Amino acid sequence: MHHSIAYIWPFVKLGLTDVWRHKTRSFLTMLGMVFGVGSVIAMLAVGEGASQQALESIKRLGSENIMVMSVKPTSEEGGSSGAQHGKLAVYGLLYFDEDRIRETVPGVALTVPARMTRRMARVGERQLELRVVETEPTWFDVVQRPVMDGRVLSENDLRMRSNVCVLTEHGVRRLLAAEGMVGQRIRIASGIFEVIGIVKNESGGTVRAPDSEADAYIPLTTGTRLFGEANIRYSSGGMEGEKVELSQIIVRMKGVSVVEAGAKAIEAVLTRFHKKRDFKIDVPLTLLREAERTKRTYNVVLGAIAGISLLVGGIGIMNIMLASVTERTKEIGIRRAIGARKSLIVIQFLINTCVLSIGGGLIGLLLGVLIPLLITAFTAMPTVVQPYSLVLAFGISVAIGIVFGLYPALRAAELDPIDALRHE
């Protein structure tokens, strides 16, 4: 082993000297590799960052949950679920639907009903439009968020129809800028509520989270008592409103394995009792699977595009090495005439190409790590550089260097010494 290193070292030195002698040419040749490797790593990092963000926001919805939402049907004729009383549109999910889902769908662990309306909230002079979520305490079991202060709704609040509310921190900051939050009284539409707790909220991301920036959670029974079930707005055209018993039912299944079957069963139950399609079912698990599939496709496409630039780099190396063989024909002829074996000529040229491709690969690695950092710094887009992409890009660059260097090296070795010596 030691002997062979001592044997090859002079060639390595010769290769390095040769690369160094044509600095500009070698550097320009390396650039193909540098940008190839850099773009493979950077593109995969951007793709990974984007897909992780999407996957995160879907996971926050809970992979055991099924979200069933009321949707205003498109056409308004016939069917009780789309009936109009004056200008009152009646549609959407009913309490009966929740009971049916709980009783007939196998594998349901928990159902959480919610009715959502937008209402003005006031504290002293300050006012803010909140999304009022009338729901049950189990909401906080299904949509788990850290409690920052106070407590969340309890069964007792529901039974007593108490005027209590839990606010999301964003809404709190805008409404009760400096005062002690918990224990404050706020007016929401026609009712006065005591703030009993504050939860951190998750909004944004690519998927509609069940919570929004400024939410007020109140007991469902209190909402029904205070606001009724119709949400009526007065406009210049007179009164228009909609009556929706429940805006949303979140169904928590007993495990990930029963989610897809559960969603089909819920669909069947609701279709049977709703003449019109006034509901929509979102299954975060299916979204998750789709997002993962998209991510795989995305990575393949990005990798292929970047791979092409590596290939171009390889062709550049081959081009230069062929030129180098022509330039050094006479030198090769002399070396062959004094007894250098073909294999040594091949090794010498291969070492040259390896110096170029490994050098280019290493600079490319630095570039590939730097670009995502700059992207994140300037555009706030998340990027994730994955260790496997570094190994992959570097490996490919070295392999391409060797593969594309072989042909010129073999060509050099096959030169006839007599012709080579005559070459001018």
Secondary structure, 3 states (H helix, E strand, C coil): CHHHHHHHHHHHHHHHHHHHHCHHHHHHHHHHHHHHHHHHHHHHHHHHHHHHHHHHHHHHHCCCEEEEEECCCCCCCCCHHHCEECCEEECCECHHHHHHHHHHCCCEEEEEEEEEEEEEEEECCEEEEEEEEEECCCHHHHCCCCEEEECCCCHHHHHHCCCEEEEEHHHHHHHCCCCCCCCCEEEECCEEEEEEEEECCCCCCCCCCCCCCCEEEEEHHHHHHHHCCEEEEEECCEEEEEECCECEEEEEECCHHHHHHHHHHHHHHHHHHCCCCCEEEECHHHHHHHHHHHHHHHHHHHHHHHHHHHHHHHHHHHHHHHHHHHHCHHHHHHHHHCCCCHHHHHHHHHHHHHHHHHHHHHHHHHHHHHHHHHHHHHHCCCCCCCHHHHHHHHHHHHHHHHHHHHHHHHHHHCCCHHHHHHCC
